[in-house]
Structures are given as structure tokens and as C-alpha cells.
Amino acid sequence: MSSFPDRETVADKLSALGEAEQSFMQLLFENPQQDEALAEGLFIYLDNATKSRFLNSLKLERCGEWLGHNAPGRIQVRLMEIAKSSQEPAYLAFRQGLTRSGGLERAYPKAKV
């Protein structure tokens, strides 16, 4: 039994990330059972970017920034773990956008002492 959306669909949506794809991703965020498909799709998206002849770092940064702003707090740590899982330039560009979004800090604010 395959789950919908599958990881390839998620990777395709992240690759395009237009208005329709953003709406699709917002629906995906609402269902915690889809978090694994999101993570696997993100890995495929980043690995495909790593293998491409031309690295569009601005697009990767924008994807990271958009996910950081829009993904729910429950997956912000997972997004950062994925972003830090490789030193490839594609992962670094994605991590820059994710960090710039401040999503992890909003989800888990620092404790005031």
C-alpha cells in the first residue's frame, strides 16, 4: 500500500513551489501522518539539486525560507536536521534560507533566565 502523497510527489512540489504547490504543501502540513513523506521528499529534492549541473542556490534558499515560515513547529527540528545532514552546497543553501526564516526559533523560543 503506497501512501499519498509519495515522496516523489513532494519532491516535485518543492522543486516548483509555485502558488499551487504552496497550497498543496500547506495541506500536507495539516496532517502529521504525512511528515515522513515530507521529509523523504525533501531529501529527494535536495539530492536532485546536488546532482544537477547547475545549482540554483537562490531557489534552494527560498524553499528553505518558505518552509521555515510555513511549516508547523512539530517539524521545524526535523527540517533543520535534514538541512544539516550534508555539507553539499545544495544543503547549505537550503539551510541558509531555513535559518534566515527563524522557524526553529519561533517553534522553540529560548528560555528567559
N, C-alpha and C positions, 0 to 999 in steps of 0.2 A: 504494500500500500504506500503510495507516494503522497507526500504532503503538498498542499498548495498554500502558498507559492513555493516552488522549489528554489534551490539556491541559485540556479542559473537565471531564473526569472528576476530574482532580487538583484543579481549582478548586472543584468541588462538594465533594470530600472535605475540603479545607481550610476551606470555609465551614461545614460541620457539625462536623467534628473531634471527634466522639464516640469512644467506645471502639472501635467497629468501623472507623471511619475512621482512627484512630490505628494500628490493626493493619495496615490497608491501606498506610498511609504507611511503616510500618516495613519491609514487604516491598519497597516501592518503593526505599527507601534501600539495600537489599542489592544492587541491580543498577545499576552505574554507567552502563549504556546508557540508563537511564531518567532521568538527571539533567536532560536537556534538557526532557523532558515536565514534570518537577517545576518547573523554572524558568519555563517558559511558563505553566503552571497557576497558579503563584504570582503572576505578572504579571496574569493574568486575574482572580484572586481580589482582588488589591489594587485593580485598576481598577474592578471591580464595586463594591467598598466605597466608592471615591471617588465613584462616580456615584449611590450610594443616597441617599435623602432623609434617612436617619438614620445617622449614623456611630457605630458601636458600637466605640469605641476600646478598651474593656476586652477585647472579644473579639479584636481585632486584636493587642493586646499579648500576650494569652495564646497566640495562634497563633505569634507570633514567639518567645516564650519556649519553647514546646513544641518548635518546630523547632530552636532553638538548643541545647536539651538533648538532642534525639534524632537530629538529622541527623548523618551521618558528617563527619569532618574535611575530607574531599575537597570538600565543597560549602559549607562554612561561609563562605568568602570570597565565593562566588557569592551566597549568601543576603544577605550584607551589602551587596554591590554592588547587588542588587535593592532592598534597603531604602533605600539612599541615592540611588536613581535619580530620585526625585521629592521635591518639597517639599510634596506634598499631605498633609493631615492623616492619611489612612489609612496612607500610607507611614511617616509619622513615628511613629504609634502602633505599627506593626509593628516598626519599628527600635528603639523603646524596649524592647519585650519581648525582641527578639533580643539587644540589648546587655546587658540585665539577666541573660540566661541565661548569659553568659560562654562561649558555644560557640566563638567565634572565638579567645578566649584559651586555651581548652583544646586546640584543634586546633593552634594555633601559639603556644606559650608564648614569652614574651620571653626573650631570651638573657641569661644572667647574665655580667656582665663582671668 
